[in-house]
Amino acid sequence: MTYRIHRLNFGSVVIDESMRLRGIAPGHRIAVPAQGFLLEGEAGPILVDAGYRDPSVLGAGGEIAPGQGFEEQLGAHGLEPGDLTCVILTHLHRDHAGHLHRVPMTVPVVVNRSELGGACTGIQGRAYAKDDLHHLIDRLYTPGALRFLDLDHPGAGEELFPGVTCRLSGGHTPGSIGVVVDTGEGEAYLCGDLFYDVEGALRNQPRDGFVAGVQPTYLAIDDPALTNNFTTSVLQEMAAAKAARQYRFVVPAHDDPGVLDRGRYVGRILGDTVPGPVTVAGES
């Protein structure tokens, strides 16, 4: 069973550019998209990640422009929230779990149990929005509204539907998962926030000396560059980033999908559908 993956833009998030890659000097703020992904196939429509409910939860700033509302983005594909088969969350940060309250309780939300457990400890403070967590607890007490995965070691996986498998990421947060989707042109890895800049992480890693006040740049020739936003160990994050290179498409929440050939970054998809036309690395 194969799927087409449609990018949904639920608004922008303002971050310091240094969050994208270790080795970038801080002080320059940029806006990145808060994306969800609609899987279109026999088991679909399935939504992966759900943006943020309101810019006020972000702290650092963001904007939901006209046309980027939750119902509007689904409506562009002829869908209402109640039409979804399920919603899968890569993790529960405030820019990923924000519109769940707009999804009927008859549509199950799928989450890794350890991610919800960690989110409720306050370990990252306001990175998890209070109202989002309250809604998930309401789902917990509503039969059929919440489905837990129990993925407790890197590489652990569970097939939700033929062609759609959830795996523990091993990166970003301890409970983050990636969603592996068969596209017919190779597997796509919907990786949440494991990468913010796929090309920078896998092809153009910062390697030229050191930048004052930030982590040292990457010296080992085979190492991906890491983000500056993870709560796992550096070793876990590196292993997770390397494992992502096995897939044909690497699809992050805040960047264009990357296209890989035998583990090597070869280009990106600028359009809204995966698979889709590839802009080759190095071309303008």
NUBAKE-904579 format. One line per field, with one value per residue (C-alpha): residue number from 1; x negated, y, z negated. Coordinates in Angstrom, 1 decimal. Example, Ala and Ser with C-alpha at 12.3 -4.5 7.8 and 13.67 -1.06 7.14 Angstrom:
! residues 2
i <- [1 2]
c1 <- [-12.3 -13.7]
c2 <- [-4.5 -1.1]
c3 <- [-7.8 -7.1]
***
This chain:
! residues 284
i <- [1 2 3 4 5 6 7 8 9 10 11 12 13 14 15 16 17 18 19 20 21 22 23 24 25 26 27 28 29 30 31 32 33 34 35 36 37 38 39 40 41 42 43 44 45 46 47 48 49 50 51 52 53 54 55 56 57 58 59 60 61 62 63 64 65 66 67 68 69 70 71 72 73 74 75 76 77 78 79 80 81 82 83 84 85 86 87 88 89 90 91 92 93 94 95 96 97 98 99 100 101 102 103 104 105 106 107 108 109 110 111 112 113 114 115 116 117 118 119 120 121 122 123 124 125 126 127 128 129 130 131 132 133 134 135 136 137 138 139 140 141 142 143 144 145 146 147 148 149 150 151 152 153 154 155 156 157 158 159 160 161 162 163 164 165 166 167 168 169 170 171 172 173 174 175 176 177 178 179 180 181 182 183 184 185 186 187 188 189 190 191 192 193 194 195 196 197 198 199 200 201 202 203 204 205 206 207 208 209 210 211 212 213 214 215 216 217 218 219 220 221 222 223 224 225 226 227 228 229 230 231 232 233 234 235 236 237 238 239 240 241 242 243 244 245 246 247 248 249 250 251 252 253 254 255 256 257 258 259 260 261 262 263 264 265 266 267 268 269 270 271 272 273 274 275 276 277 278 279 280 281 282 283 284]
c1 <- [0.0 -1.5 -0.8 -1.2 -2.2 -0.8 -2.5 -0.1 -1.3 0.2 -1.7 -5.2 -7.4 -10.2 -13.5 -17.1 -18.8 -21.4 -18.7 -18.8 -22.5 -25.2 -28.0 -25.8 -26.4 -23.4 -21.6 -19.7 -16.0 -14.2 -10.6 -10.2 -6.9 -5.0 -4.0 -1.7 -1.4 1.6 1.2 3.4 3.8 6.1 5.9 6.0 6.6 4.1 2.7 -0.8 -1.3 1.1 -0.6 0.1 3.4 2.6 -0.6 -0.3 -1.6 -4.9 -6.6 -9.2 -6.6 -4.8 -1.9 1.0 1.6 4.9 5.4 3.2 6.0 6.4 9.8 8.6 5.6 7.6 10.4 8.0 7.9 11.7 11.6 13.0 11.3 13.9 12.9 9.5 8.6 6.3 3.8 0.2 -2.0 -5.8 -6.0 -3.9 -5.7 -3.3 -3.9 -2.9 0.1 2.0 5.1 6.1 9.1 10.6 10.5 13.5 13.0 14.2 10.9 8.1 4.9 1.7 -1.1 -4.1 -3.3 -6.7 -6.3 -3.1 -4.6 -7.7 -5.6 -3.6 -6.7 -7.5 -11.0 -10.9 -8.5 -6.4 -7.7 -4.5 -1.3 0.9 4.2 2.8 1.8 5.2 6.9 4.8 5.8 9.5 8.8 7.2 10.6 12.6 12.8 11.2 9.9 6.3 4.0 0.7 -2.4 -5.0 -8.3 -10.9 -14.2 -15.7 -14.6 -11.5 -8.5 -4.8 -2.9 0.3 1.5 -0.2 -2.7 -2.7 -5.0 -5.9 -9.5 -11.1 -13.3 -16.0 -16.4 -14.9 -12.9 -13.2 -9.7 -9.8 -8.8 -9.3 -6.6 -7.9 -5.6 -5.8 -5.4 -6.0 -9.2 -10.9 -10.2 -9.6 -10.7 -8.5 -11.0 -9.4 -12.1 -15.1 -16.2 -15.5 -17.8 -18.2 -20.7 -22.8 -22.7 -23.5 -25.4 -26.8 -27.7 -29.6 -33.2 -35.4 -37.1 -35.2 -32.6 -33.0 -30.2 -28.7 -29.4 -32.5 -31.9 -32.0 -35.3 -34.4 -33.6 -30.6 -28.9 -25.6 -25.3 -22.9 -20.3 -20.6 -17.2 -17.2 -16.8 -18.5 -22.2 -24.5 -25.3 -21.6 -21.0 -23.9 -22.7 -19.2 -20.4 -22.6 -19.7 -17.5 -19.9 -18.5 -15.3 -14.6 -12.8 -13.5 -10.5 -11.0 -8.4 -10.2 -12.0 -11.6 -11.7 -15.2 -15.8 -18.6 -20.3 -22.0 -22.3 -23.6 -21.7 -20.9 -18.2 -15.0 -11.3 -10.0 -6.4 -3.7 -3.6 -6.0 -7.0 -7.4 -9.8 -13.3 -15.5 -19.0 -21.5 -23.5 -21.0 -19.3]
c2 <- [0.0 3.3 7.0 10.5 13.0 16.5 19.3 21.5 24.9 25.7 29.0 30.3 30.0 32.5 31.0 32.0 30.6 29.0 26.5 25.0 23.7 23.6 25.8 28.7 31.9 33.1 36.5 36.2 35.4 33.7 32.4 28.7 26.9 24.8 21.9 19.0 16.2 14.6 11.0 10.1 6.4 3.4 3.8 7.5 10.3 10.3 13.5 13.7 16.6 19.4 22.8 25.3 26.5 30.2 32.4 33.3 29.8 30.2 32.8 33.6 34.7 33.4 34.1 32.1 33.8 33.7 30.3 28.6 27.7 24.1 23.6 25.7 23.5 20.3 21.9 22.6 18.8 18.4 17.3 18.1 17.1 14.4 12.7 11.8 8.2 9.2 11.9 10.7 13.0 12.9 14.6 16.9 20.3 23.3 23.7 20.1 19.3 22.5 21.8 18.4 20.0 20.7 16.9 15.0 12.4 9.8 10.2 8.6 10.5 8.3 9.2 7.5 6.8 8.0 11.3 12.1 11.0 13.2 16.2 16.1 16.3 19.9 18.9 21.5 24.0 25.8 23.8 21.8 23.9 23.4 23.4 20.8 18.5 19.0 18.0 14.8 13.9 14.4 12.0 9.5 9.3 9.1 5.5 5.3 8.9 8.2 5.3 4.8 3.4 1.7 2.3 2.2 1.7 3.1 1.2 -0.1 0.1 -0.6 -0.8 1.2 0.4 -1.4 1.2 3.3 2.4 4.4 4.1 5.6 8.4 8.4 12.1 15.5 14.4 10.9 10.0 11.4 9.1 9.1 7.9 5.8 5.9 3.9 6.2 3.8 5.7 4.8 5.2 8.7 9.4 12.0 13.0 15.8 18.1 15.7 18.1 21.8 22.1 18.8 20.0 21.7 18.6 16.0 17.9 21.3 20.7 23.6 22.4 25.5 26.1 27.3 30.0 31.8 31.1 28.1 24.4 23.4 22.6 19.1 17.5 13.8 13.4 11.2 13.0 14.8 18.2 18.4 21.0 23.1 21.8 18.4 16.9 13.6 13.0 14.1 10.5 9.6 12.5 11.6 8.0 9.2 11.6 8.9 6.3 8.8 8.5 5.1 6.6 8.0 11.1 12.9 15.1 17.5 19.7 23.0 22.6 21.3 17.5 16.2 13.6 11.0 8.5 5.7 7.9 10.9 14.1 14.9 17.5 18.9 19.0 22.5 21.6 20.5 16.8 13.9 12.3 15.3 17.2 17.4 20.5 19.0 20.1 23.0 24.3 27.7]
c3 <- [0.0 1.1 0.2 1.4 -1.2 -1.1 -3.1 -5.2 -6.4 -9.7 -10.2 -10.9 -14.0 -14.7 -15.9 -16.2 -13.2 -15.3 -16.4 -12.9 -13.1 -15.7 -14.4 -13.3 -15.3 -17.3 -16.9 -13.6 -13.9 -11.0 -10.4 -9.6 -8.7 -11.2 -9.0 -9.2 -6.6 -5.1 -4.0 -1.0 -0.5 -1.1 -4.9 -4.8 -5.1 -7.9 -9.5 -10.9 -13.3 -13.8 -14.2 -17.1 -18.3 -18.7 -18.3 -22.0 -23.0 -21.1 -23.2 -20.5 -18.0 -14.9 -12.6 -11.1 -7.8 -5.9 -4.5 -7.1 -9.5 -10.5 -8.8 -5.8 -5.2 -5.4 -3.3 -0.5 -0.1 -0.4 -4.0 -7.4 -10.7 -11.2 -7.9 -9.2 -9.9 -12.7 -13.8 -14.5 -16.5 -16.1 -19.5 -21.7 -21.5 -21.3 -17.5 -16.8 -19.0 -18.9 -16.9 -18.4 -20.1 -16.6 -15.8 -17.0 -19.7 -17.3 -15.4 -17.4 -18.2 -18.2 -20.5 -22.0 -25.7 -26.9 -25.1 -26.9 -30.2 -29.7 -28.5 -31.8 -34.0 -33.1 -31.9 -29.1 -30.7 -28.1 -25.2 -25.8 -25.9 -28.9 -26.9 -24.5 -27.4 -29.1 -25.8 -25.6 -29.2 -28.2 -25.3 -27.7 -29.5 -26.3 -25.0 -21.5 -21.4 -22.2 -21.0 -22.7 -21.1 -23.4 -21.5 -24.2 -22.3 -19.1 -16.1 -17.8 -15.4 -15.0 -11.8 -12.1 -8.6 -5.6 -4.4 -7.5 -10.4 -13.5 -14.9 -17.9 -16.6 -19.2 -18.8 -19.7 -22.7 -24.3 -23.2 -19.7 -16.9 -13.1 -10.7 -7.8 -4.8 -1.6 1.4 4.2 5.0 1.8 -1.9 -3.3 -6.9 -8.6 -11.3 -13.2 -14.6 -14.2 -11.4 -10.9 -7.8 -6.0 -3.5 -6.1 -8.3 -5.7 -2.9 -4.0 -7.6 -9.3 -9.2 -9.0 -12.3 -15.4 -16.1 -19.4 -21.9 -20.1 -19.9 -17.9 -14.2 -12.8 -11.9 -11.2 -7.6 -8.0 -10.8 -10.2 -11.7 -14.7 -15.6 -18.8 -20.0 -21.6 -25.1 -24.3 -24.6 -21.8 -21.1 -20.8 -18.5 -16.2 -16.0 -15.1 -12.4 -10.9 -10.9 -9.0 -6.0 -5.1 -3.6 -0.2 -1.5 -4.8 -5.7 -8.6 -10.2 -9.6 -6.2 -2.7 -2.3 -1.4 1.2 0.6 2.8 0.9 -2.1 -0.3 -0.1 3.6 3.5 2.1 2.9 3.1 4.0 1.6 2.5 1.9 4.2 6.4 8.7 7.2 7.1 7.4 4.6 5.8 8.3 7.8]
***
